[in-house]
Amino acid sequence: MADHEQGSMDIRVQEKTFHGFIRMATWGAIICVCVLIFMALANA
């Protein structure tokens, strides 16, 4: 069994995926807020 060294794993792919998820969640929240504001202004 190979010895594991703390901090030696390449995590660039995981970091890129996480940043993409955060970006998507942020834009999704912004779009939801904009839709709610539009509905309030349009008396929906």
C-alpha beads as a LAMMPS data file, in Angstrom:
LAMMPS data file: protein, C-alpha beads

44 atoms
43 bonds

1 atom types
1 bond types

-500.0 500.0 xlo xhi
-500.0 500.0 ylo yhi
-500.0 500.0 zlo zhi

Masses

1 110.0

Atoms # bond

1 1 1 0.000 0.000 0.000
2 1 1 1.399 3.402 -0.980
3 1 1 2.010 6.036 1.640
4 1 1 -0.284 9.032 1.346
5 1 1 1.285 12.443 1.750
6 1 1 -1.044 15.194 3.009
7 1 1 -1.611 17.905 0.404
8 1 1 -0.071 16.046 -2.538
9 1 1 -3.291 15.440 -4.487
10 1 1 -4.021 17.543 -7.579
11 1 1 -7.421 19.166 -6.952
12 1 1 -7.589 21.614 -9.869
13 1 1 -10.518 19.778 -11.472
14 1 1 -12.504 19.778 -8.214
15 1 1 -11.796 23.481 -7.673
16 1 1 -12.885 24.300 -11.229
17 1 1 -16.116 22.312 -10.754
18 1 1 -16.814 24.010 -7.417
19 1 1 -16.288 27.497 -8.859
20 1 1 -18.584 26.627 -11.761
21 1 1 -21.265 25.446 -9.348
22 1 1 -20.986 28.615 -7.253
23 1 1 -21.196 30.771 -10.403
24 1 1 -24.289 28.866 -11.601
25 1 1 -25.970 29.095 -8.180
26 1 1 -25.252 32.834 -7.984
27 1 1 -26.715 33.514 -11.438
28 1 1 -29.721 31.317 -10.630
29 1 1 -30.410 33.320 -7.468
30 1 1 -30.028 36.620 -9.338
31 1 1 -32.472 35.481 -12.024
32 1 1 -35.002 34.362 -9.385
33 1 1 -34.802 37.720 -7.613
34 1 1 -35.224 39.568 -10.912
35 1 1 -38.286 37.469 -11.796
36 1 1 -39.810 38.164 -8.382
37 1 1 -39.185 41.905 -8.731
38 1 1 -40.735 41.875 -12.212
39 1 1 -43.785 40.011 -10.896
40 1 1 -44.182 42.506 -8.055
41 1 1 -43.965 45.453 -10.442
42 1 1 -46.385 43.852 -12.919
43 1 1 -48.906 43.066 -10.145
44 1 1 -48.865 39.399 -11.089

Bonds

1 1 1 2
2 1 2 3
3 1 3 4
4 1 4 5
5 1 5 6
6 1 6 7
7 1 7 8
8 1 8 9
9 1 9 10
10 1 10 11
11 1 11 12
12 1 12 13
13 1 13 14
14 1 14 15
15 1 15 16
16 1 16 17
17 1 17 18
18 1 18 19
19 1 19 20
20 1 20 21
21 1 21 22
22 1 22 23
23 1 23 24
24 1 24 25
25 1 25 26
26 1 26 27
27 1 27 28
28 1 28 29
29 1 29 30
30 1 30 31
31 1 31 32
32 1 32 33
33 1 33 34
34 1 34 35
35 1 35 36
36 1 36 37
37 1 37 38
38 1 38 39
39 1 39 40
40 1 40 41
41 1 41 42
42 1 42 43
43 1 43 44
